[in-house]
């Protein structure tokens, strides 16, 4: 644009912030994940399979938005920390349901990140 004989650049467009930010899950995905975590703590049939699907979805969304593996890890861990389902420790492993689910969820997120990163890098 030229104004008073001087070339001026156009104003910068605002970045579209409706999608997932690189450090957080999309609000809809976070809500679905929270609901599925509650189901997993109640031992609802099929809850862990649904939880795995949503963790993979959330990780994929964040990675495609430009998030790092650590950001995905932190976002998923933050969702788990919103659900203090300590309960009784397992007689077999000695860990609480929360610890067991957190390990599973983080393993699924890491697996998704590793797969996505190997597909991007030849």
PyMOL commands that set and color helices and strands:
alter all, ss='L'
color gray80, all
select helices_A, chain A and resi 27-41+47-64+69-81+97-120
alter helices_A, ss='H'
color red, helices_A
select strands_A, chain A and resi 2-3+6-7
alter strands_A, ss='S'
color yellow, strands_A
deselect
rebuild
show_as cartoon
